[in-house]
Amino acid sequence: MFYEIYHLEAVDPAGRMFNRNINVSVDEYGYTGHFSYEAFSSQSGVYPSVDEALAEIAAKIKKKGFHDIRTRLNFREERYLAEREPWVYY
């Protein structure tokens, strides 16, 4: 199984800025994202693109009151890429 790690930054419902990882597993069926913040966790469905999996997680946390959400690729397998990757805003 292949994986990617995305860095997520956002503001929580209490107004605190935070950052966490979204672990994305990749297999023959597609991409699935996994996210946790304090007592809240979310997992996306399986999608043909990583953008769709990340967008589902962003939509789920927006519904819980999170805002100013952005992500960028940090790792693809063992390779660090964050400084070269653009932020995606939701």
C-alpha positions as CSV (number, residue, x, y, z in Angstrom):
1,M,0.0,0.0,0.0
2,F,1.2,3.5,-0.9
3,Y,0.6,6.5,1.3
4,E,0.9,10.3,1.4
5,I,0.8,12.7,4.3
6,Y,-0.9,16.1,4.0
7,H,-0.4,19.0,6.4
8,L,-3.8,20.6,7.4
9,E,-4.0,24.0,9.0
10,A,-7.2,25.5,10.2
11,V,-9.0,27.4,13.0
12,D,-11.2,25.2,15.3
13,P,-14.7,26.2,16.6
14,A,-13.2,27.7,19.7
15,G,-11.0,30.1,17.6
16,R,-7.7,28.3,18.1
17,M,-5.4,27.8,15.1
18,F,-4.0,24.3,14.8
19,N,-2.3,21.9,12.4
20,R,-2.5,18.2,12.0
21,N,-1.7,15.5,9.4
22,I,-4.1,13.9,7.1
23,N,-2.8,10.4,6.3
24,V,-3.9,9.3,2.9
25,S,-3.8,5.7,2.0
26,V,-3.6,4.8,-1.7
27,D,-4.4,1.3,-3.0
28,E,-5.9,-0.2,-6.2
29,Y,-9.4,1.2,-5.3
30,G,-8.3,4.8,-4.8
31,Y,-7.4,7.4,-2.1
32,T,-8.8,7.5,1.5
33,G,-8.0,10.3,4.0
34,H,-7.8,9.9,7.8
35,F,-7.9,12.9,10.1
36,S,-8.0,13.4,13.9
37,Y,-8.2,16.5,16.1
38,E,-8.8,16.2,19.8
39,A,-12.0,14.1,20.2
40,F,-13.0,14.6,16.5
41,S,-11.9,12.1,13.8
42,S,-13.0,11.8,10.2
43,Q,-12.3,9.5,7.3
44,S,-13.1,10.1,3.7
45,G,-14.6,7.6,1.3
46,V,-12.5,6.1,-1.4
47,Y,-12.0,8.4,-4.3
48,P,-10.2,8.2,-7.7
49,S,-8.2,11.4,-6.8
50,V,-6.5,12.6,-3.6
51,D,-8.1,16.0,-4.1
52,E,-11.6,14.5,-3.7
53,A,-10.6,12.7,-0.5
54,L,-9.2,15.9,1.0
55,A,-12.2,17.9,-0.1
56,E,-14.5,15.5,1.7
57,I,-12.6,15.9,4.9
58,A,-12.5,19.7,4.6
59,A,-16.3,19.7,4.0
60,K,-16.8,17.5,7.1
61,I,-14.8,19.6,9.4
62,K,-16.4,22.8,8.0
63,K,-19.8,21.4,9.1
64,K,-18.3,21.1,12.6
65,G,-17.4,24.8,12.7
66,F,-13.8,24.7,11.6
67,H,-12.7,27.4,9.1
68,D,-9.7,28.9,7.3
69,I,-8.8,25.4,6.2
70,R,-5.8,24.7,3.9
71,T,-3.7,21.6,3.1
72,R,-0.5,20.8,1.3
73,L,1.4,17.6,0.5
74,N,4.1,16.9,3.1
75,F,5.3,13.4,2.3
76,R,4.9,10.9,-0.5
77,E,6.1,7.7,1.0
78,E,9.4,8.7,2.6
79,R,10.1,11.7,0.4
80,Y,9.6,15.2,2.0
81,L,7.9,17.6,-0.4
82,A,6.2,20.3,1.7
83,E,8.4,23.2,0.8
84,R,7.8,22.6,-2.9
85,E,4.1,22.1,-2.8
86,P,1.4,24.8,-3.0
87,W,-1.3,25.3,-0.3
88,V,-4.9,24.3,-1.3
89,Y,-7.5,26.4,0.4
90,Y,-11.1,25.2,1.1
